[in-house]
Amino acid sequence: MLSISLATCILQIKNQLNQHLEINIKPFDMVIGAKGSPLQLVLSSVLHIDNPTGNILLKDALKISKNPMVKEVIPVSYGDNYKGYRILGTYDTYLKQYEAKLHEGKLFEKSFEVVLGSYAAQKLNLQLGSTLVSAHGLADNTLETHDEKPFTVVGILEPTGSVIDHLIITNLESIWEVHEHGDEKEHLEEHTEEHDDHEKHENEHDEEHDHHEQHEDEREITSLLVKFRNPLATLQLSRYINEQTSMQAALPKFEIERLMEFLGIGFQAINSIALIILIVAGLSIFINLIKTVRERKQELALLRTYGASSIQLLQLVFFEALFLSVFGFLLGWLLGRFGAWLLSFFTQDLYGYSFEFSLPDNRELLILFLVTLTTFLAAIIASLSIFKLNVSKTISNA
Amino acid sequence: MLRTQSLQFSYQDSKNETLSFPDITIGPKQGLLILGPSGVGKTTLLHLLAGLLPAQSGDIFVANTHLNTLSRKQLDKFRGQHIGLIFQRSYFIKSLSLIENLSLRERISKTKNDRYRKEQLIMQLGLSDLQNKKVYELSEGQQQRLSIALGVIHKPKILLADEPTSNLDDVNCEKVISLLKKEAEICKSNLVIITHDQRVKSHFDNHIIL
């Protein structure tokens, strides 16, 4: 039973993880970002769990969109959070990619209007009209907040089961505007460490002024999500970007497959442990059944004197085996689900992967089948002794 | 009705020793006491009569049915419906209650589930208050009475009892014998008792000594 719960729990977690990853990476064929680790780029820009590799210039990135094979590009920009939830600046087409629908309110139209993912809204306890002040960086902190530019919640999304549920989404301009201040403030702090408050204020005013004149061309984004018309273009274009530009292209599918390969070893190890436990469990069921038949030899012999045939006794043992395996499977399965559900609390907070209860899938049914088969094999061997049962001897030699 | 003819049996592990049994003939409702010291094959004879052991040679007729001609399965069925067995030691399904043991007995032998019969029977045997007790909670005397109930619940044609009194004191010995006789009479069955207990002798007209 325990082995079944372990095996189904692992399967379940693995499936759910795969499913989530699939949903999250499905909309995009390629991510373009600053040079660095491609896996990091995918993790940060698509799955939103890692730090970004750096920024790229919007105008460079948008050149890619002129390629005829590109169907759609969506720039994303981030770097701030609100209580640990990432604020993502992007086009509203980003939401369409995940088929996100508004639960209430409207989409962002102006700067500093945000739309909340369902989980983020629920966890942060924010409603339409609430305001929030972003903090610099991707981890929760209250030290570097952009107090002067609060965001207003204008919409809340329906749950999608994708990464969007955990995001705070706004337009690109908001991020730029906040970032101008963020940059400046950082900049400022570095420079004014020895200065007193009075000078700091003066300085701030100057720099703010400069920033307003920042040229459109220097706008930066974190990465560009690309969708192709034709999947064949993927390799060609990614090679071009990696070789000819200062940016890098990463393919989410490929990178996630690579990641799963790394994780796969872990899963495999646990899987094989579960398998070994399963075998041991099968053996113990087997031994138990044989023991049962032996211990209850007298009762079985008694049933024979009542007129039960050997076949009936056989049915008895088989029913017991069937009951054991099905009941064991059900209990184990429920325990496995429960375990996966418990684990999901951690994953939900850490990575935003929630657990959804699902009925047994094919592989779990295969486990049920194997368990039943093992038990039946055990029952067959155990029941051989039923045919050899010497009623007379068993009854008289108690 | 019980009739045997030149019955012989030998156990496989003692090749030289063949047990020969005297012919038995008893008419309807008659009782029979088979007496003999330990080790002469009393229990073997009982098991032969119940069809639990196959006879090596000779014929057994129980209620005009020739046991030797029945297949294993037919024999099981016949035993379940027409033969009642009471063993030296009490055997039950331990996890079931008194009344459940009786019901199980009925079900397996495919006799009808007769509530009235069961209630009547456990009343006669003084077990009415205990019917929902698990069998291991019963005293030895109560267990023995339950054995009798299990032996007669299906109104067998022939009731075979193996040393039913060996562990009992005189008072209880009397009680058990009279209970057995009474039940056999109610069921109109032949009562065959196998014992080495001389106390039982006076209760039966028909004796066979092995």
Interface residues (C-beta under 8 A of the other chain):
Chain A: Q298 E299 A301 L302 L303 R304 T305 Y306 G307 A308 S309 S310 I311 Q312 V391 S392 I395 S396 A398
Chain B: T43 T44 H47 A50 L52 L53 R72 K73 D76 K77 F78 R79 G80 Q81 L85 F87 Q88 R89 Y91 F92 I93 K94 L104 R105 I108 S109 K110
